[in-house]
């Protein structure tokens, strides 16, 4: 039986780790989590904020998904959007989900991220 979501895995091209670290720790305020040595040898990086974990793994023929994305519940969505914009990310607002404020942006390699704050 399912009890929780452990993490979301996103893909990234080889050599993107420094840009990902800058975005996920700087713009999103997440903490990098050390990967086990056998997995660290594959490249990529893992991040955590509270119970939320995002793993970014290296994919040789990487192409960012156009539609697939994690939906991340946040507080202070306006401050987050301002921080993302200050870091150079393009933030797109969407009012189509009743009961929520939400916006989207892309990480440095083009992964789509959705941020939601219930009203």
Sine and cosine of phi, psi and omega as CSV:
sin_phi,cos_phi,sin_psi,cos_psi,sin_omega,cos_omega
0.00,0.00,0.68,-0.73,0.04,-1.00
-0.95,0.32,0.66,-0.75,0.00,-1.00
-0.82,-0.57,-0.39,0.92,-0.01,-1.00
-0.18,-0.98,0.29,-0.96,0.14,-0.99
-1.00,-0.04,0.86,-0.50,-0.05,-1.00
-0.98,0.21,-0.75,0.66,0.01,-1.00
-0.30,-0.96,0.22,-0.98,0.14,-0.99
-0.90,-0.44,0.76,-0.65,0.02,-1.00
-0.99,-0.16,0.81,-0.59,0.13,-0.99
-0.90,-0.44,0.38,-0.93,0.00,-1.00
-0.98,-0.21,0.34,-0.94,0.03,-1.00
-0.46,-0.89,0.42,-0.91,0.04,-1.00
-0.97,0.23,0.36,-0.93,0.06,-1.00
-0.84,0.55,0.64,-0.77,0.07,-1.00
0.99,0.13,0.12,0.99,-0.06,-1.00
-1.00,-0.03,0.01,1.00,-0.14,-0.99
-0.83,0.55,-0.68,0.73,-0.03,-1.00
-0.89,0.45,-0.68,0.73,0.03,-1.00
-0.91,0.41,-0.63,0.78,0.03,-1.00
-0.91,0.41,-0.68,0.73,0.04,-1.00
-0.86,0.51,-0.71,0.70,-0.01,-1.00
-0.87,0.50,-0.66,0.75,-0.03,-1.00
-0.96,0.29,-0.80,0.60,-0.12,-0.99
-0.95,0.32,-0.55,0.84,0.05,-1.00
-1.00,0.03,-0.65,0.76,-0.04,-1.00
-0.97,0.23,-0.88,0.48,-0.08,-1.00
-0.96,0.29,-0.64,0.77,-0.05,-1.00
-0.99,-0.11,-0.19,0.98,0.04,-1.00
0.95,0.32,0.38,0.93,0.03,-1.00
-0.99,0.14,0.23,-0.97,0.04,-1.00
-0.94,-0.33,0.71,-0.71,0.07,-1.00
-0.96,0.29,0.69,-0.72,0.02,-1.00
-0.96,-0.27,0.80,-0.61,0.03,-1.00
-0.88,0.48,0.71,-0.71,0.07,-1.00
-0.99,0.11,0.52,-0.85,0.13,-0.99
-0.84,0.54,0.58,-0.81,-0.10,-1.00
-0.78,0.62,-0.67,0.74,-0.02,-1.00
-0.90,0.44,-0.54,0.84,0.04,-1.00
-0.99,0.11,-0.54,0.84,0.01,-1.00
-0.87,0.48,-0.51,0.86,0.00,-1.00
-0.90,0.45,-0.34,0.94,0.01,-1.00
-0.99,0.11,-0.15,0.99,-0.07,-1.00
1.00,0.04,-0.08,-1.00,-0.04,-1.00
1.00,0.09,-0.04,-1.00,0.00,-1.00
-0.38,-0.92,0.41,-0.91,-0.03,-1.00
-0.88,-0.47,0.57,-0.82,-0.01,-1.00
-0.70,-0.71,0.43,-0.90,-0.01,-1.00
-0.61,-0.79,0.58,-0.82,0.19,-0.98
-0.62,-0.79,0.96,-0.28,-0.09,-1.00
0.88,0.47,-0.79,-0.61,0.00,-1.00
-1.00,0.06,-0.07,1.00,-0.05,-1.00
-1.00,0.05,0.81,-0.59,0.08,-1.00
-0.82,-0.57,0.74,-0.67,0.12,-0.99
-0.86,-0.51,0.80,-0.60,0.05,-1.00
-0.94,-0.34,0.76,-0.65,0.06,-1.00
-0.91,-0.41,0.90,-0.44,-0.05,-1.00
-0.94,-0.35,0.53,-0.85,-0.03,-1.00
-0.97,0.25,0.75,-0.67,0.07,-1.00
-0.80,-0.60,0.87,-0.48,-0.10,-1.00
-0.84,0.55,-0.71,0.70,-0.02,-1.00
-0.98,-0.19,0.73,0.69,-0.12,-0.99
-0.86,0.52,0.72,-0.69,0.20,-0.98
-0.62,-0.78,0.84,-0.54,-0.01,-1.00
-0.90,0.43,0.60,-0.80,0.06,-1.00
-0.93,0.37,0.61,-0.80,0.01,-1.00
-0.99,0.14,-0.53,0.85,-0.10,-0.99
-0.89,-0.45,-0.65,0.76,-0.07,-1.00
-0.89,0.45,0.61,-0.79,-0.01,-1.00
-0.17,-0.99,0.41,-0.91,0.18,-0.98
-0.99,0.13,0.58,-0.82,0.13,-0.99
-0.98,-0.21,0.90,-0.43,-0.11,-0.99
-0.94,-0.33,0.89,-0.46,0.02,-1.00
-0.97,0.23,0.73,-0.68,-0.08,-1.00
-0.73,-0.68,0.24,-0.97,0.26,-0.97
-0.89,-0.45,0.44,-0.90,-0.01,-1.00
0.90,0.43,0.74,0.67,-0.10,-1.00
-0.88,0.47,-0.56,0.83,0.01,-1.00
-0.92,0.40,-0.68,0.74,0.04,-1.00
-0.90,0.43,-0.64,0.77,0.04,-1.00
-0.89,0.45,-0.72,0.70,0.01,-1.00
-0.87,0.49,-0.65,0.76,0.03,-1.00
-0.90,0.43,-0.65,0.76,0.03,-1.00
-0.90,0.43,-0.68,0.74,0.04,-1.00
-0.88,0.47,-0.70,0.71,0.01,-1.00
-0.88,0.47,-0.68,0.73,0.02,-1.00
-0.89,0.46,-0.47,0.88,0.03,-1.00
-1.00,0.08,0.01,1.00,0.06,-1.00
0.99,-0.14,0.04,1.00,0.02,-1.00
-0.99,0.14,0.54,-0.84,0.11,-0.99
-1.00,0.00,0.84,-0.55,0.00,-1.00
-0.97,-0.25,0.78,-0.63,0.03,-1.00
-0.90,-0.44,0.85,-0.52,0.00,-1.00
-1.00,0.06,0.52,-0.85,-0.01,-1.00
-0.62,-0.79,0.84,-0.55,-0.03,-1.00
-0.97,-0.23,0.31,0.95,-0.13,-0.99
-1.00,0.09,-0.09,1.00,0.00,-1.00
-0.97,-0.26,0.96,-0.29,-0.03,-1.00
-0.83,0.55,0.63,-0.77,0.06,-1.00
0.99,0.13,0.08,1.00,-0.05,-1.00
-0.65,-0.76,0.48,-0.88,0.32,-0.95
-0.98,-0.19,0.67,-0.74,0.00,-1.00
-0.49,-0.87,0.43,-0.90,0.06,-1.00
-0.54,-0.84,0.24,-0.97,0.01,-1.00
-0.80,-0.60,0.43,-0.90,0.23,-0.97
-0.45,-0.89,0.12,-0.99,0.08,-1.00
-0.91,-0.42,0.59,-0.81,0.10,-0.99
-0.97,0.26,0.02,-1.00,-0.09,-1.00
-0.88,0.48,-0.31,0.95,0.00,-1.00
-0.96,-0.29,0.09,1.00,0.08,-1.00
0.99,-0.16,0.08,1.00,0.09,-1.00
-0.93,0.37,0.75,-0.66,-0.01,-1.00
-0.99,0.16,0.72,-0.69,0.04,-1.00
-0.81,-0.59,0.72,-0.70,0.05,-1.00
-0.94,-0.34,0.71,-0.70,0.05,-1.00
-0.88,-0.48,0.78,-0.62,-0.06,-1.00
-0.81,-0.58,0.64,-0.77,0.13,-0.99
-0.73,-0.69,0.89,-0.46,0.05,-1.00
-0.89,0.45,0.53,-0.85,0.08,-1.00
-0.94,0.33,0.00,0.00,0.00,0.00
